[in-house]
Amino acid sequence: MCWVKFSNVTDCEKFFLDGTTPNLPGILVDGTVQNQNRYKPICQLFNNTYRFATLYDTTNRIPVFSAYTFTGPGGKRPDQSWMIEPQLEDIDIKEMKTQDDDEVKELNNNNVLRVNHQAADTDYKNNRLDLDRGHLFPCSYAPDDDAKRSTFTLTNAVPQERSFNGGSWTRMECKVREALELNCKKNNKIEAYVVTGAVPSSNNTLNNRVNIPDLMWTAYCCYNNNLKQWVAQAHWGENQNEDKGKKLPSNTLVDLYNILNQLYPGGDVQVFPDQCPTADIPRALPLRDGDVYDHCVYDDDCVCSSVGVKGYYLPVVLVSVLVMMM
């Protein structure tokens, strides 16, 4: 029987500030999944360590959001195969595996696993729509090699327009990454909570299986020791072809909530608990002269598209645990 709360796995709570999960009307309310057949909480596990949390939509075959902590980037891009979540297909393996993994085949009558409730690598390969596998938890945010590997699961990816993925979204990620490194130091260590999500389209799909989201959003919250206060910021962008050089503006949490309330009616959207300011954009610590975008060093080691063109991230061997009761 599937569990309906991230809190059922204690180590999963650490990816949410104060253990408080986002509130998304009709999907996740007061920490409880509303439609337990459709939405599955996953506590992503790699190399015996939980790395981040994902709420997965098995109907649209994309994540609703991934939640993670930022403690500083590091390491190189791993070069490994994309993974799927066996437990979503009722295969009793708690580790993320490739569809043709020997252990998966052994439990599937010695056949390559055909997935029904999640995206497959074949959905993305050779697509003619210029769509990348767009990470929600970015590889470039992960602190070490194992953590980077843990981001390369298709339960952490959505079909993302290539120009958007490699354009304004990547530039925003770089901008936010630098802001987190500067503004989110606690006891001389970087610590921030980040949630990144995708809003599905009504009927736009990849390979007639995987929903192509209309909107992607991300928000962070952390305590700033210099300001002696909590700071928070949000960004979002439409998942569509865009002109070169486009930038995504910084917004407050209340701006994001207003957008998401229109897309998730029936209650109040809230991504972080109340200590995170909803109306103020944090004052950045001093940077070099000029726009922060001008100083971003784009992480080519962690930026490549699904077909090998620069734009987003690539493969991994990953272990993940679907929050399930044995």
C-alpha positions in Angstrom: 0.0 0.0 0.0 1.4 3.4 -0.9 2.0 5.9 1.8 0.3 9.3 1.4 2.8 11.5 3.2 6.4 12.4 2.8 6.7 12.3 6.6 6.2 8.5 6.5 9.9 8.4 5.6 11.6 10.4 8.3 14.7 11.2 6.2 12.4 12.7 3.5 11.3 15.5 5.8 14.7 17.2 5.9 14.2 18.4 2.3 11.3 20.6 3.5 11.7 23.6 5.8 10.5 22.6 9.2 9.3 19.4 7.5 6.4 21.3 6.0 5.5 20.2 2.5 4.0 22.6 -0.1 0.2 23.1 -0.1 -1.3 22.5 -3.6 -5.1 22.4 -3.6 -6.4 19.1 -5.0 -3.0 17.5 -4.9 -1.2 17.9 -1.6 -3.0 19.4 1.3 -1.7 19.6 4.9 1.0 17.1 3.9 -1.5 14.5 2.6 -1.7 13.4 -1.0 -5.3 13.9 -2.1 -5.6 11.4 -5.0 -3.5 8.5 -3.8 -3.8 6.5 -7.0 -2.5 9.3 -9.2 0.1 11.2 -7.1 3.0 9.3 -5.6 5.5 10.8 -3.1 9.0 9.6 -3.8 12.0 9.9 -1.5 14.9 9.8 -3.9 17.6 7.5 -2.6 21.1 7.1 -4.1 24.0 5.1 -2.7 22.2 4.6 0.6 21.5 8.3 1.1 18.3 10.2 0.6 19.0 13.0 -1.8 15.7 14.9 -2.4 12.0 14.5 -2.5 9.6 14.4 -5.5 5.8 14.3 -5.9 5.1 12.4 -9.1 2.0 12.5 -11.3 1.5 9.1 -12.8 -1.3 10.3 -15.1 0.7 13.0 -16.8 4.0 11.1 -16.2 5.8 14.2 -14.9 6.8 15.4 -11.5 4.5 17.9 -9.7 7.6 19.2 -7.9 11.0 18.3 -6.5 12.1 19.6 -3.1 15.8 19.8 -2.1 18.3 21.6 -0.1 21.1 23.7 -1.5 24.5 23.5 0.3 26.7 24.6 -2.5 27.6 23.2 -6.0 30.5 20.9 -6.8 31.7 18.0 -8.9 31.5 17.1 -12.6 28.6 15.9 -14.7 28.2 12.1 -14.5 27.9 10.2 -17.7 25.4 7.5 -17.0 22.1 6.2 -18.2 18.7 7.6 -17.4 16.7 5.8 -14.8 13.1 5.0 -14.0 11.3 4.1 -10.8 10.5 0.4 -10.7 8.0 0.7 -7.8 5.7 2.8 -9.9 5.4 -0.3 -12.1 4.8 -2.6 -9.1 8.3 -4.0 -9.3 9.6 -4.5 -5.8 13.0 -2.8 -6.2 13.7 0.3 -4.1 16.6 1.4 -6.2 16.3 3.4 -9.4 17.2 1.2 -12.4 17.4 1.3 -16.1 14.6 -0.5 -17.8 16.9 -3.2 -19.1 18.7 -3.7 -15.7 19.3 -7.4 -15.0 17.5 -7.3 -11.6 14.5 -5.5 -13.2 14.4 -8.1 -16.0 14.6 -11.0 -13.5 11.4 -9.7 -11.8 9.7 -9.0 -15.1 9.9 -12.5 -16.7 13.3 -11.7 -18.1 11.9 -9.0 -20.3 12.9 -5.3 -20.6 10.4 -3.4 -18.4 7.8 -1.4 -20.3 6.6 1.5 -18.1 3.0 2.6 -17.9 2.9 5.1 -15.1 6.0 7.2 -15.8 8.1 8.5 -18.7 10.6 6.3 -20.5 13.9 7.3 -22.1 12.4 6.3 -25.5 9.8 9.1 -25.1 12.5 11.7 -25.3 14.9 10.1 -27.8 14.8 11.4 -31.3 11.8 13.6 -30.6 11.1 16.2 -33.3 9.6 18.8 -31.0 13.0 20.2 -29.7 12.2 19.0 -26.2 14.9 18.3 -23.6 14.7 16.3 -20.4 14.4 19.3 -18.1 15.6 18.7 -14.5 13.6 20.1 -11.6 16.4 19.5 -9.1 19.3 20.8 -11.3 22.4 18.8 -11.6 24.4 22.1 -11.3 23.0 22.6 -7.8 24.1 19.3 -6.4 27.1 19.4 -4.0 29.0 16.2 -5.0 29.1 13.4 -7.6 26.6 11.2 -5.9 24.2 14.0 -5.4 24.5 15.0 -9.1 23.9 11.4 -10.1 20.8 11.4 -8.0 19.2 14.1 -10.2 19.3 12.0 -13.3 16.0 10.2 -12.9 13.0 10.7 -15.3 10.9 11.2 -12.2 12.8 14.4 -11.8 12.4 15.6 -15.4 9.8 17.2 -17.6 9.7 17.8 -21.4 11.2 21.3 -21.7 11.4 23.5 -24.8 15.1 23.5 -25.8 15.4 27.3 -26.2 13.7 27.9 -22.8 15.7 25.1 -21.1 19.1 26.3 -22.5 18.1 30.0 -22.4 16.2 32.0 -19.7 15.8 29.0 -17.4 19.5 28.1 -17.3 20.4 31.8 -16.8 17.9 32.1 -14.0 19.3 28.9 -12.3 22.8 30.4 -12.5 21.5 33.7 -11.0 19.7 32.0 -8.2 22.7 29.7 -7.5 25.0 32.7 -7.0 22.3 34.4 -4.8 22.1 31.2 -2.7 25.8 31.1 -2.2 25.9 34.7 -1.1 22.7 35.1 0.9 22.1 31.7 2.5 25.1 31.2 4.8 24.3 29.8 8.3 27.2 29.2 10.6 29.6 29.7 7.7 27.7 27.0 5.8 25.3 27.4 2.9 21.8 26.1 3.6 18.7 26.9 1.6 15.5 25.1 0.8 14.3 25.0 -2.8 11.2 23.7 -4.4 10.9 23.5 -8.2 7.6 22.5 -10.0 5.8 22.1 -13.3 2.2 22.9 -14.1 0.8 20.5 -16.7 -0.8 21.5 -19.9 -4.4 20.5 -20.7 -3.6 18.2 -23.7 -0.1 18.8 -25.0 2.0 15.6 -24.9 5.3 14.1 -26.0 5.0 10.8 -27.8 1.3 10.8 -26.9 2.3 9.8 -23.3 4.2 12.5 -21.4 2.6 15.8 -20.6 4.4 18.9 -21.8 4.0 21.4 -19.0 2.8 24.9 -19.7 4.7 26.5 -16.8 7.8 25.8 -14.7 8.4 27.6 -11.4 11.0 27.6 -8.6 11.3 29.2 -5.2 13.8 29.3 -2.4 13.9 30.3 1.3 16.8 30.6 3.7 18.0 32.4 6.8 20.4 35.3 6.1 22.8 35.7 8.9 23.9 39.2 7.8 20.4 40.5 7.5 19.3 38.5 10.6 16.1 37.5 8.8 14.6 34.9 6.5 14.7 35.7 2.8 12.8 34.2 -0.1 12.5 34.6 -3.9 10.6 33.0 -6.7 10.9 32.7 -10.5 8.7 31.1 -13.2 8.6 30.9 -17.0 6.4 29.6 -19.7 7.6 26.4 -21.3 7.7 27.6 -24.9 10.1 28.6 -27.6 11.8 31.9 -26.8 14.1 34.6 -28.2 17.8 34.5 -27.4 18.8 36.6 -24.4 15.5 36.5 -22.6 15.7 36.8 -18.8 13.3 35.8 -16.1 12.6 38.5 -13.5 12.8 37.9 -9.8 9.5 37.8 -7.9 8.1 37.5 -4.4 6.5 34.4 -3.0 3.1 36.1 -3.0 3.5 36.8 -6.7 4.1 33.1 -7.3 1.2 32.1 -5.1 -1.1 34.4 -7.0 -0.1 32.7 -10.2 -0.4 29.1 -8.8 -3.7 29.9 -7.1 -5.2 30.4 -10.6 -3.8 27.1 -11.8 -4.6 25.1 -8.6 -8.0 26.4 -7.5 -9.9 25.3 -4.5 -7.6 26.6 -1.7 -4.5 28.5 -0.9 -1.2 27.6 -2.4 1.8 27.8 -0.1 5.3 26.5 -0.9 7.1 27.4 2.4 6.0 27.8 6.0 5.2 31.2 7.4 8.6 32.4 8.4 9.5 32.8 4.8 8.6 36.3 3.7 6.0 36.4 1.0 6.1 40.1 0.0 9.7 41.1 0.0 12.4 40.2 -2.5 15.6 39.8 -0.5 18.3 42.4 -0.7 21.3 40.7 -2.3 24.7 40.9 -0.7 27.2 43.0 -2.6 28.2 41.6 -5.9 30.7 42.7 -8.5 29.5 45.7 -10.5 26.7 45.0 -12.9 23.8 42.6 -13.3 24.3 39.3 -11.6 23.6 37.7 -14.9 26.8 39.2 -16.2 28.8 37.2 -13.7 27.3 33.8 -14.0 29.7 31.1 -15.0 27.5 28.5 -16.7 28.3 25.0 -15.6 29.0 23.2 -18.9 29.9 20.1 -17.0 26.3 19.9 -15.9 24.5 21.5 -18.9 23.5 19.4 -21.9 20.3 18.4 -23.6 18.7 15.1 -24.0 20.2 14.6 -27.4 23.7 15.9 -26.6 23.2 19.6 -27.6 24.0 22.1 -24.9 20.9 23.0 -23.1 20.5 20.8 -20.0 21.6 17.7 -18.1 22.3 14.1 -19.0 22.4 10.5 -17.6 22.9 8.8 -14.2 22.8 5.6 -12.3 20.4 6.5 -9.5 18.8 4.9 -6.5 15.4 6.0 -5.3 12.7 4.9 -2.9 9.0 5.4 -3.6 7.4 6.1 -0.3 5.7 2.7 0.1 4.6 0.4 2.9 6.0 -3.1 2.6 
